[in-house]
Amino acid sequence: MYFDGSDWVHQRTGGIEVICGSMFSGKTEELIRRLKRARFARQKVEIFKPAIDTRYDVVRVVSHDEKAVDSVPVQSAAEILLHVSDAEVVAIDEAQFFDSDIVEVCNRLANQGIRVVVAGLDMDYEGKPFGPMPALMAIAESVTKVHAVCVHCGNPAQYSHRFSGSRNLVQLGETESYEPLCRSCYLKATGKEE
């Protein structure tokens, strides 16, 4: 059964929805779509992003197709708790950039009856699970994995291939540094083919 998270039934029971996938897969676009629906339902929404993510805007969460919503940039996951007041929905973008405390923060908010919508990369550029994302997926009531389109062959892509040469785990970038690839094309591009 397909569940997109936006049909979540809430009577202040709280819950965690995770949107994950590769770069250019529409994670932030899906997050913004869910927030628009919540606002249409007159729910109070709070949006957060890591302060280090300044690619498109210092304050706003912006998708690759330039959809944007105002947000609160925070230095740490724990700081989110300082800014949540009477929110019914809390959204967190680029969750992979937060420390492991993001898992406890999301659990705490959900336990207080808040709908928590989290978006982030599920794998890093090496194809390994990224930061706190696996733990967030494990505790979530729903997980939506979105896919990009492989720029080499057109198949669904789940890998964020970095071709800039940097070995740092965190490197902010866009099409100048990353491309979405399917498994086969990723293995070829990284020389991991068997």
Stockholm file with secondary structure:
# STOCKHOLM 1.0

chainA/1-194         MYFDGSDWVHQRTGGIEVICGSMFSGKTEELIRRLKRARFARQKVEIFKPAIDTRYDVVRVVSHDEKAVDSVPVQSAAEILLHVSDAEVVAIDEAQFFDSDIVEVCNRLANQGIRVVVAGLDMDYEGKPFGPMPALMAIAESVTKVHAVCVHCGNPAQYSHRFSGSRNLVQLGETESYEPLCRSCYLKATGKEE
#=GR chainA/1-194 SS CCCCSTTCCCSSCCEEEEEEESTTSSHHHHHHHHHHHHHHTTCCEEEEEETTCCSSCSSSEECTTCCEECCEEESSHHHHHHHCSSCSEEEESCGGGSCTHHHHHHHHHHHTTCEEEEEEESBCTTSSBCTTHHHHHHHCSEEEEECEECTTTCSEECEEEECSCCCCSCCCCSTTTEEEECHHHHHHHHTCCC
#=GC SS_cons         CCCCSTTCCCSSCCEEEEEEESTTSSHHHHHHHHHHHHHHTTCCEEEEEETTCCSSCSSSEECTTCCEECCEEESSHHHHHHHCSSCSEEEESCGGGSCTHHHHHHHHHHHTTCEEEEEEESBCTTSSBCTTHHHHHHHCSEEEEECEECTTTCSEECEEEECSCCCCSCCCCSTTTEEEECHHHHHHHHTCCC
//
